[in-house]
Amino acid sequence: MEIKISRTDNSRVHELKRDEIVFGQEYADHMLVCDYKDGQWGAPEIVPFGNISICPSLSALHYGQSIFEGVKAYRQPNGGSAIFRPEKNWERFNKSAQRLGMPEISSEIFLDGMRELINIDDAWIPNEADTSLYIRPFMFATDEFLGVRSSFTYKFMIINSPAGPYYNKPVSIYVQSSFVRAVQGGIGFTKAAGNYGASMYPTAEVRKMGYDQILWTDAFEHKYVQEIGTMNVFFIIDGKAVTPDLNAGTILAGVTRDSVIALLKENGVPVEERPISIDELVEAHKAGKLEEAFGTGTAASMSFIQDLTYNEEKLTLKPTTEYTIANKIKTQLDDIRYGRIEDKQNWLLKVKQSVLI
Amino acid sequence: MEIKISRTDNSRVHELKRDEIVFGQEYADHMLVCDYKDGQWGAPEIVPFGNISICPSLSALHYGQSIFEGVKAYRQPNGGSAIFRPEKNWERFNKSAQRLGMPEISSEIFLDGMRELINIDDAWIPNEADTSLYIRPFMFATDEFLGVRSSFTYKFMIINSPAGPYYNKPVSIYVQSSFVRAVQGGIGFTKAAGNYGASMYPTAEVRKMGYDQILWTDAFEHKYVQEIGTMNVFFIIDGKAVTPDLNAGTILAGVTRDSVIALLKENGVPVEERPISIDELVEAHKAGKLEEAFGTGTAASMSFIQDLTYNEEKLTLKPTTEYTIANKIKTQLDDIRYGRIEDKQNWLLKVKQSVLI
């Protein structure tokens, strides 16, 4: 596949303040753009990062056909770089596209395009501890039309943003039992923009109450836990790891979730993917068997949960520094991402082998 | 309130082919724009219709804080013009905004701004039978930021599009019992872009099967009817009008729905707003008491339903030309909109009193 490349004459990379990178506010020099029309994708182009011009009737703004992914590239010890499991994001992107009535996209455009873009913007991958380059592929409907129907045209883009060290403060969770994120038959399993818009108000409300994030529950009984804000959720109960299964199609099939399950198993921790009720968590906590709790996601890799509040009941866990399993898995996951241990699972897509290439 | 007005030097109104207007594809000469930042709305401006420049990280495209309304202006017999119940759309717009974590907007910006815009674009309100000027107010998040949180900045706009005569062919409806539009605790009552994106694929699927639209059912039992595509739904059963109530927050509080309820009552037809199960419809049809069925919405005002298919069962109604009640109400509603009968309900917001003003 031919990618047309127009390099910028004015790299901004020297302006990046590497000791105070704010997530999601600065963008690398280039972006990938690919347009869909007449039933097919055109040739992808890599161009200087910059604004795009849209008609006010842009279909995506009115009818919500808009999806995205979140991926990360990591600086490797030899000076090279690698992207963590982007093929999983490509697969999920196409599942989102299908459910939203949008066209699927080839691995050539999504994966080869991403790799070429990261290669060109290599200088934007930070070197400092716990930093990375956040990669944002997204697609939106571009018809200039006010009727309710699937758009005939779309734009796929990839933009990159340097990500600073993630401050992994233990989180305080509020278990939501009135607002609902997703239901069977809906779009909960997709990374559709609309899912996030619907969560803003409920999340702001629990923040006002002093909690960090919402743990969503099922739409029917508000009893079975689903996912946390932008993360999947895991509990260590009596030495076993349990996490909600994906069968109902109401939660995201997280790439970090999948990776953590694999590492847990490799470390001999039994993993159960199944419905988990609040009652079970309350019981386990009473019996002293709710040992650890954490969220998984691209942003924080693993984020440890300090307490869970459900109605009047607050379940406080032991200090997260004592989370034996979670800390061990998090270290392994980060060590793989930063190339500090062998990538036995073949999770890294190498972009540059070393600085010399 | 001061509205800054920049008129175009190049009106395109003479290019409008009045005998072949396609809905939602052509836009009037001007648009209203108003920006929200630092916790408040700035001054609205009316400017020539045209493209806007956005950053690829525009929050609305990634996190779905995007809402809209649909309103219509009608040419009046004396050459003047009027907008149909826009204050109801303003109220609903603010309910959508609140649920999506977006700022509410004043009636001065929304209503006075709309009136001024329609005044300036008066030449774009078509004259021909059954035509109108479709008015699209919308608001979207404009932060250039990739983190999941409510945007701090927003853009409110109003654009207008001439609408040709609506071809009111009776519709064939498929009752959806696997995909779900909305659930209690979600955003079904809002005109959020995300609600429409989620409906594209299921709607395309039933179109392939030969149906025009989906009648959504409740998320829990797939038993209680909700709304149709972009319309609310009414049934005439044994001389009474029944329509789903708004209590669960899963369906839109349609302005046409509200208007039709008022007209039905005025015409002595009892109206029941309550849950309606598929079983009740099947029973009524068997007993010969499912007399009429129709959808209500801004686009079609009233759209008559010819048949409803639920699983293997197809309920075919009498020819829609024989819908005594629906035809009578539709005529009355249109007569009010086009100023052909007295506006007793005070539903019309007059923009121009006559051509002479």
Interface residues (C-beta under 8 A of the other chain):
Chain A: F23 G24 Q25 Y27 M31 F49 N51 I52 S53 I54 C55 P56 S57 A60 L61 H62 Y63 G64 Q65 S66 F68 Q98 R99 L100 G101 Y134 R136 F138 F140 E144 F145 L146 G147 V148 R149 S150 M157 I159 S161 S178 F179 V180 R181 V183 Q184 G185 G186 I187 A192 A193 G194 N195 Y196 G197 A198 S199 M200 Y201 T203 A204 A219 F220 G229 T230
Chain B: F23 G24 Q25 Y27 M31 F49 N51 I52 S53 I54 C55 P56 S57 A60 L61 H62 Y63 G64 Q65 S66 F68 Q98 R99 L100 G101 Y134 R136 F138 F140 E144 F145 L146 G147 V148 R149 S150 M157 I159 S161 S178 F179 V180 R181 V183 Q184 G185 G186 I187 A192 A193 G194 N195 Y196 G197 A198 S199 M200 Y201 T203 A204 A219 F220 G229 T230
